[in-house]
Amino acid sequence: MSGSCGHDVAFDGMSTGYKRALIAVVLINAAMFVVELGGGAFAGSMALTADSLDFLADSLTYAVSLWVIGKAVTWRAWAAFGKGVSLAVMGVGVFATTVYQIFVLGVPDAAVMSGIGLLAMAANVASVLILFNWRDGDANVRSVWLCSRNDAIGNAAVVVAAGLVWWSGTGWPDVIVALLMSGLFLRSAYQILTQSIAELKQAKANGPEHDHVHAPAPEAGE
């Protein structure tokens, strides 16, 4: 699917359906932040704690994404840039806390890890399905899709890690998954930052008269 539907301008979120989808995803992420933060602390799992922070960042940045829809290209590109920076910071933070897990903390509770991981995966798969028809577009729209898709992948990895923690009796699977999630955050940050910077440069080159050009919304089912 092309978010621009054959036009030169990428889909910018100007769709009632997209806005409703984004509101639903914001609420899902905010609820799961609370659930996973508590579960991660109870189970002593860095993978769950890392994922809870991702839910928090997503709920906040998706709210910003919703707010900038319909605003100038530069506003939307800067919003995406901010998301990219937050993902990069989070990736570094997860790496640091994982190192702490290796040397200080013990083996996480595999049962709690697995149960909450499955719930988080269901929440993220629901978000991915809700956003599927709007997976391409400008940096603002694209960053929402990338974050949701990566979250679903990350949660599947947490569930696998829980099984390996139970099987091996060690915390290393949890540590490895947390490190992989850190890498996923950094990779997504790079993609989002690259696209947002390109859009900011293009907006500057085009001049202010083109800053509010909108692309039509993708048709349902595309």
Phi and psi restraints in degrees (value plus and minus 20) as a CYANA .aco file:
   2 SER   PHI    -126.0   -86.0
   2 SER   PSI     106.9   146.9
   3 GLY   PHI     -86.2   -46.2
   3 GLY   PSI     -40.6    -0.6
   4 SER   PHI    -110.4   -70.4
   4 SER   PSI     -28.0    12.0
   5 CYS   PHI      33.7    73.7
   5 CYS   PSI      21.1    61.1
   6 GLY   PHI      71.9   111.9
   6 GLY   PSI     -22.3    17.7
   7 HIS   PHI    -118.8   -78.8
   7 HIS   PSI     143.5   183.5
   8 ASP   PHI     -96.5   -56.5
   8 ASP   PSI     -38.9     1.1
   9 VAL   PHI    -117.7   -77.7
   9 VAL   PSI     109.0   149.0
  10 ALA   PHI     -90.3   -50.3
  10 ALA   PSI     127.7   167.7
  11 PHE   PHI     -75.1   -35.1
  11 PHE   PSI     110.0   150.0
  12 ASP   PHI    -130.6   -90.6
  12 ASP   PSI      -8.6    31.4
  13 GLY   PHI      74.4   114.4
  13 GLY   PSI     -19.8    20.2
  14 MET   PHI     -96.6   -56.6
  14 MET   PSI      55.1    95.1
  15 SER   PHI    -172.8  -132.8
  15 SER   PSI     112.0   152.0
  16 THR   PHI     -80.9   -40.9
  16 THR   PSI     -60.6   -20.6
  17 GLY   PHI     -82.1   -42.1
  17 GLY   PSI     -61.9   -21.9
  18 TYR   PHI     -86.0   -46.0
  18 TYR   PSI     -61.6   -21.6
  19 LYS   PHI     -83.1   -43.1
  19 LYS   PSI     -61.3   -21.3
  20 ARG   PHI     -84.9   -44.9
  20 ARG   PSI     -60.6   -20.6
  21 ALA   PHI     -81.8   -41.8
  21 ALA   PSI     -60.9   -20.9
  22 LEU   PHI     -87.5   -47.5
  22 LEU   PSI     -58.3   -18.3
  23 ILE   PHI     -81.6   -41.6
  23 ILE   PSI     -63.4   -23.4
  24 ALA   PHI     -81.5   -41.5
  24 ALA   PSI     -61.6   -21.6
  25 VAL   PHI     -88.9   -48.9
  25 VAL   PSI     -57.1   -17.1
  26 VAL   PHI     -79.2   -39.2
  26 VAL   PSI     -66.2   -26.2
  27 LEU   PHI     -85.6   -45.6
  27 LEU   PSI     -60.6   -20.6
  28 ILE   PHI     -81.3   -41.3
  28 ILE   PSI     -66.1   -26.1
  29 ASN   PHI     -87.4   -47.4
  29 ASN   PSI     -59.4   -19.4
  30 ALA   PHI     -84.0   -44.0
  30 ALA   PSI     -62.5   -22.5
  31 ALA   PHI     -84.7   -44.7
  31 ALA   PSI     -62.0   -22.0
  32 MET   PHI     -91.9   -51.9
  32 MET   PSI     -45.5    -5.5
  33 PHE   PHI     -80.0   -40.0
  33 PHE   PSI     -67.0   -27.0
  34 VAL   PHI     -83.7   -43.7
  34 VAL   PSI     -65.7   -25.7
  35 VAL   PHI     -83.0   -43.0
  35 VAL   PSI     -68.5   -28.5
  36 GLU   PHI     -93.4   -53.4
  36 GLU   PSI     -52.9   -12.9
  37 LEU   PHI     -82.0   -42.0
  37 LEU   PSI     -66.4   -26.4
  38 GLY   PHI     -85.5   -45.5
  38 GLY   PSI     -61.6   -21.6
  39 GLY   PHI     -86.6   -46.6
  39 GLY   PSI     -59.4   -19.4
  40 GLY   PHI     -84.5   -44.5
  40 GLY   PSI     -60.2   -20.2
  41 ALA   PHI     -87.6   -47.6
  41 ALA   PSI     -60.7   -20.7
  42 PHE   PHI     -87.6   -47.6
  42 PHE   PSI     -60.6   -20.6
  43 ALA   PHI    -106.2   -66.2
  43 ALA   PSI     -33.3     6.7
  44 GLY   PHI      48.3    88.3
  44 GLY   PSI      13.7    53.7
  45 SER   PHI    -124.0   -84.0
  45 SER   PSI     100.9   140.9
  46 MET   PHI     -92.1   -52.1
  46 MET   PSI     -50.8   -10.8
  47 ALA   PHI     -84.3   -44.3
  47 ALA   PSI     -63.4   -23.4
  48 LEU   PHI     -87.4   -47.4
  48 LEU   PSI     -62.1   -22.1
  49 THR   PHI     -82.2   -42.2
  49 THR   PSI     -63.3   -23.3
  50 ALA   PHI     -80.7   -40.7
  50 ALA   PSI     -61.3   -21.3
  51 ASP   PHI     -90.5   -50.5
  51 ASP   PSI     -52.5   -12.5
  52 SER   PHI     -84.7   -44.7
  52 SER   PSI     -58.7   -18.7
  53 LEU   PHI     -85.1   -45.1
  53 LEU   PSI     -54.4   -14.4
  54 ASP   PHI     -85.1   -45.1
  54 ASP   PSI     -60.9   -20.9
  55 PHE   PHI     -81.9   -41.9
  55 PHE   PSI     -61.9   -21.9
  56 LEU   PHI     -82.6   -42.6
  56 LEU   PSI     -69.1   -29.1
  57 ALA   PHI     -80.3   -40.3
  57 ALA   PSI     -61.4   -21.4
  58 ASP   PHI     -84.8   -44.8
  58 ASP   PSI     -64.2   -24.2
  59 SER   PHI     -82.5   -42.5
  59 SER   PSI     -58.4   -18.4
  60 LEU   PHI     -91.6   -51.6
  60 LEU   PSI     -65.8   -25.8
  61 THR   PHI     -93.7   -53.7
  61 THR   PSI     -50.3   -10.3
  62 TYR   PHI     -87.9   -47.9
  62 TYR   PSI     -54.4   -14.4
  63 ALA   PHI     -84.2   -44.2
  63 ALA   PSI     -60.2   -20.2
  64 VAL   PHI     -85.0   -45.0
  64 VAL   PSI     -61.2   -21.2
  65 SER   PHI     -78.6   -38.6
  65 SER   PSI     -60.8   -20.8
  66 LEU   PHI     -85.4   -45.4
  66 LEU   PSI     -61.1   -21.1
  67 TRP   PHI     -85.6   -45.6
  67 TRP   PSI     -56.5   -16.5
  68 VAL   PHI    -106.3   -66.3
  68 VAL   PSI     -25.6    14.4
  69 ILE   PHI     -79.8   -39.8
  69 ILE   PSI     110.9   150.9
  70 GLY   PHI      70.4   110.4
  70 GLY   PSI     -30.6     9.4
  71 LYS   PHI    -104.9   -64.9
  71 LYS   PSI     157.7   197.7
  72 ALA   PHI     -80.8   -40.8
  72 ALA   PSI     136.2   176.2
  73 VAL   PHI     -74.0   -34.0
  73 VAL   PSI     -60.8   -20.8
  74 THR   PHI     -84.3   -44.3
  74 THR   PSI     -57.5   -17.5
  75 TRP   PHI     -81.3   -41.3
  75 TRP   PSI     -67.0   -27.0
  76 ARG   PHI     -86.7   -46.7
  76 ARG   PSI     -58.4   -18.4
  77 ALA   PHI     -88.0   -48.0
  77 ALA   PSI     -59.3   -19.3
  78 TRP   PHI     -87.5   -47.5
  78 TRP   PSI     -54.9   -14.9
  79 ALA   PHI     -82.5   -42.5
  79 ALA   PSI     -64.1   -24.1
  80 ALA   PHI     -84.3   -44.3
  80 ALA   PSI     -59.2   -19.2
  81 PHE   PHI     -79.3   -39.3
  81 PHE   PSI     -63.0   -23.0
  82 GLY   PHI     -81.4   -41.4
  82 GLY   PSI     -58.9   -18.9
  83 LYS   PHI     -84.5   -44.5
  83 LYS   PSI     -59.4   -19.4
  84 GLY   PHI     -82.5   -42.5
  84 GLY   PSI     -63.5   -23.5
  85 VAL   PHI     -83.7   -43.7
  85 VAL   PSI     -63.4   -23.4
  86 SER   PHI     -83.8   -43.8
  86 SER   PSI     -57.2   -17.2
  87 LEU   PHI     -86.2   -46.2
  87 LEU   PSI     -60.1   -20.1
  88 ALA   PHI     -83.4   -43.4
  88 ALA   PSI     -64.5   -24.5
  89 VAL   PHI     -82.5   -42.5
  89 VAL   PSI     -61.7   -21.7
  90 MET   PHI     -85.7   -45.7
  90 MET   PSI     -58.8   -18.8
  91 GLY   PHI     -80.5   -40.5
  91 GLY   PSI     -64.0   -24.0
  92 VAL   PHI     -86.0   -46.0
  92 VAL   PSI     -60.5   -20.5
  93 GLY   PHI     -83.9   -43.9
  93 GLY   PSI     -62.2   -22.2
  94 VAL   PHI     -83.1   -43.1
  94 VAL   PSI     -60.2   -20.2
  95 PHE   PHI     -80.8   -40.8
  95 PHE   PSI     -64.5   -24.5
  96 ALA   PHI     -84.7   -44.7
  96 ALA   PSI     -64.0   -24.0
  97 THR   PHI     -89.8   -49.8
  97 THR   PSI     -47.5    -7.5
  98 THR   PHI     -88.6   -48.6
  98 THR   PSI     -59.3   -19.3
  99 VAL   PHI     -80.9   -40.9
  99 VAL   PSI     -59.6   -19.6
 100 TYR   PHI     -82.4   -42.4
 100 TYR   PSI     -60.6   -20.6
 101 GLN   PHI     -79.7   -39.7
 101 GLN   PSI     -61.9   -21.9
 102 ILE   PHI     -80.4   -40.4
 102 ILE   PSI     -63.3   -23.3
 103 PHE   PHI    -117.6   -77.6
 103 PHE   PSI     -37.8     2.2
 104 VAL   PHI    -140.1  -100.1
 104 VAL   PSI     -68.5   -28.5
 105 LEU   PHI    -106.2   -66.2
 105 LEU   PSI     144.7   184.7
 106 GLY   PHI    -116.7   -76.7
 106 GLY   PSI    -180.9  -140.9
 107 VAL   PHI     -95.5   -55.5
 107 VAL   PSI     109.6   149.6
 108 PRO   PHI     -91.5   -51.5
 108 PRO   PSI     141.8   181.8
 109 ASP   PHI     -97.5   -57.5
 109 ASP   PSI      88.5   128.5
 110 ALA   PHI     -85.6   -45.6
 110 ALA   PSI     -55.8   -15.8
 111 ALA   PHI     -85.7   -45.7
 111 ALA   PSI     -67.7   -27.7
 112 VAL   PHI     -84.9   -44.9
 112 VAL   PSI     -63.0   -23.0
 113 MET   PHI     -74.6   -34.6
 113 MET   PSI     -67.1   -27.1
 114 SER   PHI     -87.6   -47.6
 114 SER   PSI     -65.4   -25.4
 115 GLY   PHI     -83.0   -43.0
 115 GLY   PSI     -68.4   -28.4
 116 ILE   PHI     -91.4   -51.4
 116 ILE   PSI     -54.1   -14.1
 117 GLY   PHI     -81.1   -41.1
 117 GLY   PSI     -60.2   -20.2
 118 LEU   PHI     -85.4   -45.4
 118 LEU   PSI     -61.1   -21.1
 119 LEU   PHI     -83.4   -43.4
 119 LEU   PSI     -63.9   -23.9
 120 ALA   PHI     -84.5   -44.5
 120 ALA   PSI     -59.9   -19.9
 121 MET   PHI     -82.9   -42.9
 121 MET   PSI     -61.2   -21.2
 122 ALA   PHI     -81.9   -41.9
 122 ALA   PSI     -61.1   -21.1
 123 ALA   PHI     -83.8   -43.8
 123 ALA   PSI     -62.4   -22.4
 124 ASN   PHI     -93.8   -53.8
 124 ASN   PSI     -55.5   -15.5
 125 VAL   PHI     -83.9   -43.9
 125 VAL   PSI     -59.4   -19.4
 126 ALA   PHI     -80.9   -40.9
 126 ALA   PSI     -62.3   -22.3
 127 SER   PHI     -83.7   -43.7
 127 SER   PSI     -61.4   -21.4
 128 VAL   PHI     -82.2   -42.2
 128 VAL   PSI     -63.7   -23.7
 129 LEU   PHI     -85.6   -45.6
 129 LEU   PSI     -59.0   -19.0
 130 ILE   PHI     -82.6   -42.6
 130 ILE   PSI     -59.2   -19.2
 131 LEU   PHI    -112.9   -72.9
 131 LEU   PSI     -21.7    18.3
 132 PHE   PHI     -75.7   -35.7
 132 PHE   PSI     -60.7   -20.7
 133 ASN   PHI     -91.4   -51.4
 133 ASN   PSI     -29.3    10.7
 134 TRP   PHI    -143.7  -103.7
 134 TRP   PSI      23.3    63.3
 135 ARG   PHI    -103.3   -63.3
 135 ARG   PSI     -31.1     8.9
 136 ASP   PHI    -140.6  -100.6
 136 ASP   PSI     131.2   171.2
 137 GLY   PHI     142.1   182.1
 137 GLY   PSI    -175.1  -135.1
 138 ASP   PHI     -92.4   -52.4
 138 ASP   PSI    -198.8  -158.8
 139 ALA   PHI     -80.0   -40.0
 139 ALA   PSI     -55.4   -15.4
 140 ASN   PHI     -85.2   -45.2
 140 ASN   PSI     -69.3   -29.3
 141 VAL   PHI     -87.1   -47.1
 141 VAL   PSI     -64.9   -24.9
 142 ARG   PHI     -83.5   -43.5
 142 ARG   PSI     -57.1   -17.1
 143 SER   PHI     -85.7   -45.7
 143 SER   PSI     -54.8   -14.8
 144 VAL   PHI     -83.1   -43.1
 144 VAL   PSI     -65.7   -25.7
 145 TRP   PHI     -84.3   -44.3
 145 TRP   PSI     -65.8   -25.8
 146 LEU   PHI     -80.7   -40.7
 146 LEU   PSI     -63.2   -23.2
 147 CYS   PHI     -83.4   -43.4
 147 CYS   PSI     -64.1   -24.1
 148 SER   PHI     -86.6   -46.6
 148 SER   PSI     -63.3   -23.3
 149 ARG   PHI     -82.8   -42.8
 149 ARG   PSI     -65.3   -25.3
 150 ASN   PHI     -85.7   -45.7
 150 ASN   PSI     -54.1   -14.1
 151 ASP   PHI     -83.0   -43.0
 151 ASP   PSI     -62.2   -22.2
 152 ALA   PHI     -82.5   -42.5
 152 ALA   PSI     -61.9   -21.9
 153 ILE   PHI     -82.6   -42.6
 153 ILE   PSI     -64.4   -24.4
 154 GLY   PHI     -82.0   -42.0
 154 GLY   PSI     -60.6   -20.6
 155 ASN   PHI     -88.1   -48.1
 155 ASN   PSI     -56.9   -16.9
 156 ALA   PHI     -80.0   -40.0
 156 ALA   PSI     -59.3   -19.3
 157 ALA   PHI     -86.6   -46.6
 157 ALA   PSI     -56.2   -16.2
 158 VAL   PHI     -83.5   -43.5
 158 VAL   PSI     -61.5   -21.5
 159 VAL   PHI     -83.8   -43.8
 159 VAL   PSI     -63.4   -23.4
 160 VAL   PHI     -81.5   -41.5
 160 VAL   PSI     -62.4   -22.4
 161 ALA   PHI     -81.2   -41.2
 161 ALA   PSI     -58.8   -18.8
 162 ALA   PHI     -81.2   -41.2
 162 ALA   PSI     -62.9   -22.9
 163 GLY   PHI     -83.1   -43.1
 163 GLY   PSI     -60.0   -20.0
 164 LEU   PHI     -91.3   -51.3
 164 LEU   PSI     -53.0   -13.0
 165 VAL   PHI     -83.3   -43.3
 165 VAL   PSI     -65.3   -25.3
 166 TRP   PHI     -83.1   -43.1
 166 TRP   PSI     -62.9   -22.9
 167 TRP   PHI     -89.2   -49.2
 167 TRP   PSI     -61.6   -21.6
 168 SER   PHI    -109.4   -69.4
 168 SER   PSI     -43.3    -3.3
 169 GLY   PHI      53.6    93.6
 169 GLY   PSI      -5.5    34.5
 170 THR   PHI    -145.4  -105.4
 170 THR   PSI     144.3   184.3
 171 GLY   PHI    -110.4   -70.4
 171 GLY   PSI     -18.7    21.3
 172 TRP   PHI     -82.0   -42.0
 172 TRP   PSI     -59.0   -19.0
 173 PRO   PHI     -78.7   -38.7
 173 PRO   PSI     -60.0   -20.0
 174 ASP   PHI     -82.0   -42.0
 174 ASP   PSI     -63.4   -23.4
 175 VAL   PHI     -83.2   -43.2
 175 VAL   PSI     -64.6   -24.6
 176 ILE   PHI     -82.6   -42.6
 176 ILE   PSI     -63.3   -23.3
 177 VAL   PHI     -83.8   -43.8
 177 VAL   PSI     -62.2   -22.2
 178 ALA   PHI     -80.6   -40.6
 178 ALA   PSI     -60.1   -20.1
 179 LEU   PHI     -85.9   -45.9
 179 LEU   PSI     -60.6   -20.6
 180 LEU   PHI     -83.5   -43.5
 180 LEU   PSI     -59.6   -19.6
 181 MET   PHI     -85.2   -45.2
 181 MET   PSI     -56.7   -16.7
 182 SER   PHI     -79.7   -39.7
 182 SER   PSI     -65.0   -25.0
 183 GLY   PHI     -83.4   -43.4
 183 GLY   PSI     -57.5   -17.5
 184 LEU   PHI     -84.4   -44.4
 184 LEU   PSI     -61.7   -21.7
 185 PHE   PHI     -80.1   -40.1
 185 PHE   PSI     -65.7   -25.7
 186 LEU   PHI     -86.4   -46.4
 186 LEU   PSI     -59.0   -19.0
 187 ARG   PHI     -85.3   -45.3
 187 ARG   PSI     -64.5   -24.5
 188 SER   PHI     -83.9   -43.9
 188 SER   PSI     -58.9   -18.9
 189 ALA   PHI     -79.1   -39.1
 189 ALA   PSI     -63.5   -23.5
 190 TYR   PHI     -81.4   -41.4
 190 TYR   PSI     -64.8   -24.8
 191 GLN   PHI     -83.2   -43.2
 191 GLN   PSI     -64.7   -24.7
 192 ILE   PHI     -87.5   -47.5
 192 ILE   PSI     -64.3   -24.3
 193 LEU   PHI     -83.3   -43.3
 193 LEU   PSI     -60.2   -20.2
 194 THR   PHI     -81.7   -41.7
 194 THR   PSI     -66.6   -26.6
 195 GLN   PHI     -89.1   -49.1
 195 GLN   PSI     -61.8   -21.8
 196 SER   PHI     -85.8   -45.8
 196 SER   PSI     -59.5   -19.5
 197 ILE   PHI     -83.9   -43.9
 197 ILE   PSI     -60.5   -20.5
 198 ALA   PHI     -82.9   -42.9
 198 ALA   PSI     -59.7   -19.7
 199 GLU   PHI     -90.1   -50.1
 199 GLU   PSI     -56.4   -16.4
 200 LEU   PHI     -84.1   -44.1
 200 LEU   PSI     -61.6   -21.6
 201 LYS   PHI     -84.8   -44.8
 201 LYS   PSI     -61.4   -21.4
 202 GLN   PHI     -86.0   -46.0
 202 GLN   PSI     -60.7   -20.7
 203 ALA   PHI     -82.8   -42.8
 203 ALA   PSI     -59.8   -19.8
 204 LYS   PHI     -86.2   -46.2
 204 LYS   PSI     -59.8   -19.8
 205 ALA   PHI     -88.8   -48.8
 205 ALA   PSI     -55.7   -15.7
 206 ASN   PHI     -95.8   -55.8
 206 ASN   PSI     -46.6    -6.6
 207 GLY   PHI      71.8   111.8
 207 GLY   PSI     143.6   183.6
 208 PRO   PHI     -82.1   -42.1
 208 PRO   PSI     -44.0    -4.0
 209 GLU   PHI     -87.5   -47.5
 209 GLU   PSI     -39.2     0.8
 210 HIS   PHI    -124.0   -84.0
 210 HIS   PSI     -12.2    27.8
 211 ASP   PHI     -94.4   -54.4
 211 ASP   PSI     -33.1     6.9
 212 HIS   PHI    -137.2   -97.2
 212 HIS   PSI      -0.2    39.8
 213 VAL   PHI     -90.6   -50.6
 213 VAL   PSI     110.3   150.3
 214 HIS   PHI    -133.3   -93.3
 214 HIS   PSI     129.0   169.0
 215 ALA   PHI    -122.3   -82.3
 215 ALA   PSI     127.0   167.0
 216 PRO   PHI     -86.0   -46.0
 216 PRO   PSI     133.7   173.7
 217 ALA   PHI     -91.7   -51.7
 217 ALA   PSI     128.0   168.0
 218 PRO   PHI     -82.2   -42.2
 218 PRO   PSI     125.2   165.2
 219 GLU   PHI     -91.2   -51.2
 219 GLU   PSI     128.8   168.8
 220 ALA   PHI     -79.7   -39.7
 220 ALA   PSI     114.2   154.2
 221 GLY   PHI      70.6   110.6
 221 GLY   PSI     -26.6    13.4
